[in-house]
Amino acid sequence: MITTRVAKVLLLISILFVLLPLSTQAQVLPKLLFEKALQESKAGDFIQAEKDWSFYLNDNPDDAAALSNRGNIRLALGDPQGAIKDQTKAIEISPEDLDPYLNRGIAKEALQLWDDASNDYNYVLKKNPKDVSALYNLGNVMGSMDNWIEAKRLFAQAASSNNAIAMARSSEALAIYQLGDLELAEQKIRKLIGKYPLFADARAALSAILWRKGFTGEAESNWAAAAGLDIRYREKDWLLNIRRWPPKPTNDLLAFLSFEDR
């Protein structure tokens, strides 16, 4: 589906073909094509975006930003190997730009190349120790490697940043839950819900904690809120492999849902 902004870009391109001399078109049209591909990427039109990034890169093969953007699109289309290839080339062209390292790490995670992904995130953190995305993503990798102590530390760092995302705070609480401190995990989750009452992850996590502690009624009320916001929390594979919850909270939530469905 073409968004209004993308449609405007297309209209502008067609007008330029009519109004601009050929020498000016040669300079302006690549910029417009870059903008068109960028807007398609943001709008979720990944198939067309991949085509336009490729078309743009045919004439601009050393544009690191375009390569990194196409790599992200290829990952979204289910081609992590193609994404890694694009991000690696972007790094070769512009080694000081940290975004391709982050993006390549995410693609490597999709292939469960935990050590390789860690290397990319650690490189970013060497350059910028407060990078929230690198801290959070590396925390996920540590969790996937069953190192929940290190995962907790990384999530805590990400959560304490001025640019902290709510998911980092929730992941920190879940790592604490996995490590056995239910009281502290509950305290952090309730604080997060107080700030973001419509945050499904925190509501689902609190449901699991309350079930584990024997407070079934309150668990049910929090689950009603979570399910109304995001029903994927019923899916074990999604919880473990996409959202990347730890095993104990996952098993507790699924046990609670099994009890509720009786």
N, C-alpha and C positions, 0 to 999 in steps of 0.2 A: 504494500500500500504506500503510495507516494504522499508524503506530508506536504502541508502548505508551503513550508519553507523550501523543500526540495523542488516543488513545482515552480516556485519563483526563480530558483536558480536555473532550472531548465529553460524557462521563458527568457531569462536574461541572456543565456547562451545563444538562443535562437535569434534574439534581437542583435546581438553582437555580430553574428555571422552576416547580417544584412548591412549594418551600419559601419563597422570598423574596416579599415584597410587591411590587407593580408598580413603586412608586417606587424601590425598591432595585435591582430588575432593570434599570431604565433606566440606572442608574449602573454596575452591575457587568458587564453583558453585553458592552458594547463592549470592555472590558479583556480579557475572556475570548476574544472573537473575535480581537483583536489577537494574543494568545498562541497561539491555535490556528493562525492564518495563519503566525506566526513559526515554530512547530514544524513545520508542513508544508513551509515553505521550507527549513529545516535538514535535513528528512528527504528532500528531493528530490522531493516531491510537488508539482511546479511548477504543474500545471494547476489543482488544487484550491486551492493557495495563491493563485494569481492571482485566482480567483473570490472567495476570502474577503477578500483585500486590497481588491478592488473593492467588495465588499459593505460592508466596514468604512468605506471612504472615502466611500461614498454619504452617510453620516451624519457623517463627520469629514473633510471635504475639505481642511482646513488642517493635517492631521497630517503634518509633514514626514518623520518617520521612516517612517510607513506608505507615503508616496509613494516614498521612496527604496527601501524594501524591494520594493514592487511593481515599480519600475523594474528592479531586479536580476532579478526573476523574469521580467519581459517580455524582458529580454536573453537569459536562459537558454532561453526559449521561441522565440527567433529573431526578436524584434521590437525591434531596436536603436533604431528611430525612436520607438517607444512608450516605450522606456526613457529616451531623451534627454528626451522631453516630461515624464515623471514627475520625473526628476532636476532638470530646470530649474525646475519648479514648487516642488520641495522647496527649492531654493536661494533662490527668491524669498521663500518663507515664513521660512526660517531661514538667512540668508546667512552666518552665522558657523560653521555646521557644515561641516566639510571633507569628510565622507564623500560627500555627493552630487556634489561636484566630481570626486572620484576615480572614482565610479561612472559619471558622465557621460563622463569621459575614456575609460573602458573601452568604453562603448557607441559612442563616436565612432571608436575604433580599429577596432571591428567593421565600420564603414563606410569604413575607410581614410581617415578625415578627420584626417590626421596633424597638420596645423597646429592644428586646433581641439582635438584631444586634448592637444597640447602646451600650449596655453593653460590648460587646466584643471589639468594637472599642475604647471605653473609657478606657478599661483596658490596651490596647496596648498603648494608649496615656499617661496613667499614668506612664507607664514604659519608654516610649520614646515619649515625647511631639512633636517631629519633624518628626514622622513617616508619610511620605507623603501619603502612601496608606490608613492608618487609617484616616487621616484628610480628604482625598478626599472621601472615602467611607462614612464616617460619614456625610459629607456635602450632599451626595446623599440621605442619610436617612432623614436628616432634611428637605430637599426639598420634599421628599415623604410625610412628615408629615406637609407640607405647612408652614414650618418655614424658610422662605427664607432669613430673616435677619441673622439667625445663619448659614444657609447654605453658605451665602456669606462670612461670617467671616472665616469659615473653608476652603472654596475654596481659599480665599486670603492667608491663612497661607500655604496651600499646594503649591500655585503658587509662593510664595516668598522663598520657600526652594531651596537650592543648587541642589537638586535632582528633582526639579519641572518637571511635565509632562505638555505637551501642553494642554491636556484635562482639567487639573485643571484650567489653565488660561482662557480657553474658558468657563468653567462652572462658574467661578467667574464673567465674563462679562455677561453671561446669567442671573445669579442671580441679578446682578445690573439692567439689562434690566427688569426683572420681578418686581423689586422694583420701576421702573419708571424713572430711570436716563439714558435716551437714549444717551445723549451726552457722558457720561463717558463710557458707554457700547461700543459705537461705537469706541471711542478712544482706548480702550483696545483691541477690536477685530482687528482694523486696524494694531495696533502694532504687534499683533500675526501673522497676515497674512504677514506682512513685514518680519518676521523671518521665517515663515513656509508657503510659498505661495501655497503649495499643500495640505493644511490642510482643509479637506472638512467641518469639523464642523464649523470652523471660517467663511468660505465662505458662508455657509448656514445661519449662524447667521447674517452676514452682509446683506445678501439678505433680511432677515426679518426686520432688523432695517431700511434699506433704503426704503423698501415698506411702513413701518409705517410712515416714514418721507416724503413720497411722491416722492421719487427719483426712479421711476419705471425702467428707462433705466439702471441705474447703478445696480439696484437690479437684473435685468435680466442677466447682464454680469457676476456678481458674482455667480448667480445660475447656469449658464452654466458651470462654473468651478466646483462648488460643485457637480452637477449632474454627470459630467464626472468622478468624483472621487468616489462617493458613492451615488447610487440612493436610498438608504434606507431613505434618508431625506424626501422623499415624503410620508412616512408611518406614520400616526399619532400614532398608537399603539407603533411602534418602537421608535419614538421620545420621547414619554411620559414615557414608561415603561422599555425600554431597554437602550436607550441613556440617559434618565432621564432629558430631557429638561423641563424648567418651562412652565406653561400653556400659558402665554402671548406670548413669542417668538414662541411657537408651533403654536398658533392660527394665528399669523401674517404671518408666513411662509406658512401655508396652505391656507390662504386667498390670498396671493400673487400667489401661484401656481394655485389656482382656477381661478384667473384673467388671468394668463398666458395661461391657457388651453382653454380659450374661442375661 
